Amino acid sequence: MEKEYVILPQYPHYRIYRDGKVVREEYIRVHGDKKILMPVKVLKQHVSTNGYPALCVRDTNDRVVKVYVHRLIWMAYKGEIPKGMEISHINSERLDCRLENLCIESHQENMNNPITLIRFKWSNSIKSGKYNKERLAKASTKEYEANAVKVYFLMSDYGTKPVKIMDYMSAAHISFYRARRIIGMYSRVA
């Protein structure tokens, strides 16, 4: 039977759960000549500028360290991340940090992911022809469009509530025009 949570030696005051939740345990923190009782608390995650959930924890030396949640969960349950490897989200949803949604890949494998290619398709490297245009075209197929429609239906509770276009673009990793077209096709009342 798997453990309900794991405590990493680098971060001894925190319980790390498989679903991405991190809980600070009760401990006494020495601050100068004062002793402060730190209560049990579920840590609030914030989304960093690159779109990944992160949080600030204290290490064994009582220094505050920013860590990405997906990396923390991988280290807790699978061990250290080898140099040159990256933690990738299987469903390409950066906010989904469950252990079941994480895998380890090289940078090249991560960049070959069709959704990653779409995300970077307007970058200078693709405009200059650095990336293989065949892979980019393959990523724009009907399968990708079907995935975007699936995301729309999940966000809208199967068409019963309106979806904000910017939130939908971010979740489905699609352009404004494609998002507007899909929302227009599926939000009409029959």
N, C-alpha and C positions, 0 to 999 in steps of 0.2 A: 504494500500500500504506500502510495506517495505521500510525502509530508504535505500538510495543509499550507505551510509557509516555510521560507528559508531565511536564515540570518547569515549575511556575508561577513567574514572576518574583517574586511576593510570598513564596513559600516555596521558596527555591532549593536547599535541602538534601533535598528529598523527591521521590521518583518516584511518580507517581500512575497507577495502572493502571485499565483500563476496567471490571474486575470488582469494583472497590472496595478493592483492596489498596493500601496506602500504605507505601512503604519509605524509610527515612531513609538517605541516602548517607553515605559516610565523609567527614568534614570535621574541621577543627581549630577548636575553640571556644576563644576567649580569655576567661579568667575571672580578672580582676585581672591579676596578673603571670604567671599560669600559662597554659600552652597544653594543652588537653585534646583528645586524639584521640577523636572520636566514631565508633564502629564502625558498619558497615552493620547495620540492624535493621528487621524488619517491625514496624510499629507496631501495638500492640494497641488495638482499638477498644472503647469502652465505650458502653453504652446510656444516654443521658441520661434525665432524668426525664420528658421528653415522648415517649419511645419511639424516638427517632432515634439511630443510631450517630454517635458523635462521637469526636474525638481531639484531643490537644494537640500543636501544632507550633510551631516557632520561626520568626518572620518575619525579614525582612532586618535589622531592628534588634536581633535576638537576644532579642526578647520572646516569652514563651509565650502562644499564642493558642489558644482552643478553637474548632474548626471542625466543622461537620456534614459527614459524609462525602459525602452526596448533593450538597450545594452545592459541595464541593471538586471532585468529579468533573465536575459540569456546567461549572464555570469552566475546568477543565483542557481539556476537549474541545470545548465549545460557545462559550466566551467568557463575558464578564461577564453577570450576571443584572440585567436592567433593573429600575429602581425600580418597585415596585407589583406585581411578578411573583413567583411562588413556584415552587419545584421540586416537582413532584408525582410520586408513584410510580404507575405505570400499573396494577400489580396490587394496589395499596393495601397492600402489605407493606412497612412502614417499614424493615425490616432488609435488604431486597433493594436494594442500591445500585449494581447494574450500570448502565452507561450506557444499555443497551437498555431498561431499565425506568423511565427518567426522562423526564419531559416538563415543559415550562414552561407555566404557566397563571396567570391572574389569581386573586386570592383568591376572587372570586365563583364562578369556574368550579370551583375546588378544593372549595368548600363545596357545590356542586351535585352532586358525586360521591355516588352512592347509599350507598357504604360509609361515607363521611364523615358522611352524615346519620344513619346507624344509630349510628355511634360517639357522636354528640352528641345522640341522641334523648331522653335523660333530663335534658339540661341545662335550666336555667331558661328559656332563650330559646325552646325548643320547647314547654315546658309553658305558657308565656305566649302561645303562638300566633305568635311572630315568624316561624318558618319555615313554608313552605307544607306543609300536612298531606298534600296529594295526592302531593308528591314523597316524603314520608316513607313513605306507604302503598305507593308504587311500589317503594321500596327494600326492603320487607319481602316481596316476592313470592316465588314458587317458584324463580325464577332465583337469587335470593340464597340460598335454602335449598339449592339444588343446588350452589352454590359452597362453602357450608359443608361439605357432604358430601364434596366433592372434597378440601377441605383435610384433613378427617378421614382419608380414605384415604391421602393423601400422608404424613401424620404417622404413621400406623399401619402403613406398609408393606403396604397393602392388607389390613388387618385381622389381620395376624400378630403385632403387638405392642401392648400396652396404651398408651393415651394419657392423660397427666395432664390432668384437666379444665381446670385453670387455664391451662395452656399452650395448649390447644385453643381456649379462649374468646378468648385474646389473639390467636392466629394467625388465627382465622376472624372476629373482631370480632362475636361473638354473646353473648347473655346466658347465664347459668348454666343456666337451665331449658331453653333450646333446645339447648345443648351436651349436657346430660344426656340429653335425648330422643334426639338423633342418635347419641350413643355407645351408648345402650341399644338402639337399633334395629339398629346395624351391628356390635356387638361380640358378639352371640350366636353360639354355635357351632351349625352346622347339624347 
